[in-house]
């Protein structure tokens, strides 16, 4: 594969997540990110919009994947589950440990996806000697 505009946009959202988290750690007085729950909400929203909404999960299941691509897909699944669990637990408890876990898992998820996009070889299209119309209009196909 190759890096696309979606990777650039998700990188911008990741920069936003880093900025929000660093602002929280420095003790900001901004109304949304002055608490752990507010920061957690901001990180979750930015992560969903910048990662999940821009992803093309269906592309992951087209064609055959190489072993490294399968490993990266499994890691992305693991990081996604950790991020979701930490996000829900953090919103319930308001704990800063859950926020740190969410932040780390989100960074790892973005990094894993970017590496997979940058270094995975794209699947080659299937080439056939049959015309597409032979499949769609079988009555017109006739015998060869």
N, C-alpha and C positions, 0 to 999 in steps of 0.2 A: 504494500500500500504506500501511500505517501501522505504527508501532512497536508491538510486542507484548511479552508477558511474556518471550518468548525473547530479545528484544533487551536487556531489563533484566538477565536472568541472564547473558547473554554480556558485558554491561558490567561486572558484578561480577567475572566471571572475568578480564576484561581488567585491572581494578584489581588483582587478585591477581597477574597477570603483571608489572605495573608495580612492585608492591611487592617481588616476588621479585627482579626485575632491579636495582632500586635498592638493595636489601639486599646483593646480590652486589657491586655497584659500590662500596659503602661499606666493603667488607671484612668482612662478617659472619663469625662463627665457627659459625653454625648448620651442623649436620652435612650436611644435604642440599644447601644452596646455597652452601657455602663453596668449591666448585670449579666450573669452567666446565661440566664434564660434568653435574654435579648440577643446576646452574641450568638448563642446556639441557634436561635431562630434565623438570624442573618446568615450564618454559615450554611444552614440547611437550605434556605431559599436560594442563595447564590449557587450552592452545589447542585440543586435540582435544576435550576434554569441553565446554568453554565455547563453542566455535565449531562444529566439525564435527558433534558429536553432537546439537546443538540445531538444526542447519540443516535446511532443507527444500529440498534441491537440486532435487527434482522440480518444485517450484513455479516454478523459473526457466525451465522449458521448456514451461509451459502457456500457450497463447495467444500473441499477437504482442507483441513488445517494442518500445518506442520506441527511437530512436537513443541517447539518454542511458543507458537501461537496458542496452542492448547494450554500450556503452562501459564501464559500471560492471561488467558481468559479465565482460568481457575483462580488466579491471584486477584483479578479484578472482581470476580464474584465474591471472594472472601472479604476483600476490602470494602465492597459495597454493603455486605451484610454487617460487618463491624461498624461501619459508619451509620447505618440505619439503626442498629441496636443502641449505639452510643447516643445518637440524636434523640431517640424516644426516651431512653433512660435519663438523659440530661434534661430534657424538657420536664419530665416528671419530678426529678429530684432537685434540679437547679445546681448540680455539682460541677465544680470546675474540672474535676478529673475526667468526667464524661465529655466535657468540651475539648479537653486536650486530646482525648482518644478520637473524637469526631474529627478534629483538625488533622491529626496524624493520618487517619484512615482516608480522609478526603485528599490530602496531598499524595498519598501512596496510590490511590485510585487514579488520580489525574496523571501521575508519572507513569503508571503501568499502561494506561490507555495511549499516552503519547508515544511511549517506546514501541508499543505494538503497532501503532499507525506508521511510525517512522521506519521500522526495520522489517516488517512482515512483507513478504513478497506477495503481490496481488495475484488473485486467482486468474488464470487465463480463461477466456471465453471458450465455450465448446464450439468447435467448428465441424460442420456437417456438410455432406455433399447434397443433402436434400434441401429443396426449396421450402420455405416456410409455408407457402400456399399448399404444398402437398399435404401438410398436416392439417391445416385449417379447412381446406376445401378438398376433402378426399375424393369427392365425386369427379373433380376436375383433374385429379392426379394422373389417372390412367396408368397403363403399364409402360414400363421402360423398355 
